[in-house]
Amino acid sequence: MKIGIVVNTNDPETVWNAFRFASTCLLENHEVRVFLLGRGVEIEQIKDERFNIAKQTDRFLQVGGQILACGTCLKMRNMEGLAICPTSSMADLLKIVQESDKVLTFS
């Protein structure tokens, strides 16, 4: 199954769970792409003792996941880009939605 995940929050627990779920899907042989939207593009700035976001995103990427980040959302926050993924667009989000069997939003 092809699964699209939209992360539209910077809440540590929610983001942590989104990437735990995404990695689980990959390990069960599903295709997964994650699109960071809105506050989700702040992912690299999330620091929380209980929820290690960097560890979860690294794991997701190591098992074959793909992450994209909204370029407009980055610009609105005066961010030039993210180290973990390329800058993307609404056209890329549309492509994820069109090509996915299921789309989940974590917000």
C-alpha positions in Angstrom: 0.0 0.0 0.0 1.1 3.6 -0.7 0.7 5.8 2.4 1.0 9.6 2.5 1.5 11.3 5.8 1.1 15.0 6.4 2.7 16.4 9.5 1.2 19.8 10.3 2.4 20.4 13.9 5.5 20.9 15.9 4.1 19.1 19.0 6.8 16.7 20.0 4.7 13.7 20.9 2.5 14.0 17.8 5.5 14.3 15.5 7.3 11.4 17.3 4.3 9.2 16.9 3.9 10.2 13.2 7.4 9.0 12.5 7.1 5.9 14.6 4.0 5.0 12.6 5.7 5.8 9.3 8.7 3.6 10.1 6.4 0.8 11.1 4.6 1.0 7.8 7.9 0.8 5.9 9.0 -2.2 7.9 5.7 -3.9 6.9 6.6 -3.3 3.2 4.4 -0.3 2.5 5.6 2.8 0.6 5.5 6.0 2.8 6.1 9.6 2.0 5.9 12.4 4.6 5.0 16.0 3.8 5.9 18.6 6.4 3.3 21.5 6.3 2.8 24.5 8.5 4.4 24.1 11.8 5.6 20.7 10.7 8.5 22.4 8.9 9.9 23.3 12.3 10.8 19.6 12.9 14.5 20.1 13.3 14.0 22.7 16.0 11.9 20.3 18.3 13.8 19.4 21.4 12.1 17.3 24.0 13.7 14.9 26.5 10.9 12.3 26.2 10.4 12.4 22.4 13.6 12.1 20.4 12.4 13.4 17.0 15.8 13.3 15.4 16.1 9.6 16.2 12.7 8.8 14.8 13.3 10.8 11.6 16.7 9.2 11.1 15.2 5.7 11.6 12.5 6.5 9.0 15.0 7.7 6.5 17.3 4.7 7.1 14.5 2.2 6.3 13.7 4.0 3.0 11.3 6.8 3.9 11.0 10.1 2.0 10.3 13.5 3.6 9.4 16.7 1.8 8.9 20.1 3.3 6.7 22.9 2.1 8.8 25.7 0.7 6.2 28.4 1.4 5.9 27.3 5.0 9.7 27.5 5.3 9.8 31.0 3.8 7.1 32.2 6.1 9.4 31.2 9.0 12.5 32.7 7.4 14.0 29.2 7.1 16.0 28.4 4.0 15.5 24.6 4.1 16.0 21.5 6.2 18.9 19.2 6.4 16.7 16.1 6.5 14.7 16.7 3.3 14.3 18.7 0.1 12.1 21.8 -0.1 8.9 21.1 -1.9 5.6 22.6 -3.1 1.8 22.1 -3.1 2.2 20.3 -6.4 4.4 17.7 -4.6 1.7 17.4 -1.9 -0.9 16.9 -4.5 1.2 14.2 -6.1 1.5 12.4 -2.8 -2.3 12.6 -2.3 -3.0 11.4 -5.8 -0.6 8.5 -5.7 -1.4 7.3 -2.2 -3.9 4.6 -1.2 -4.3 6.3 2.2 -3.4 9.8 3.5 -3.1 10.5 7.2 -2.7 13.9 8.8 -1.0 14.4 12.1 -1.8 17.9 13.5 
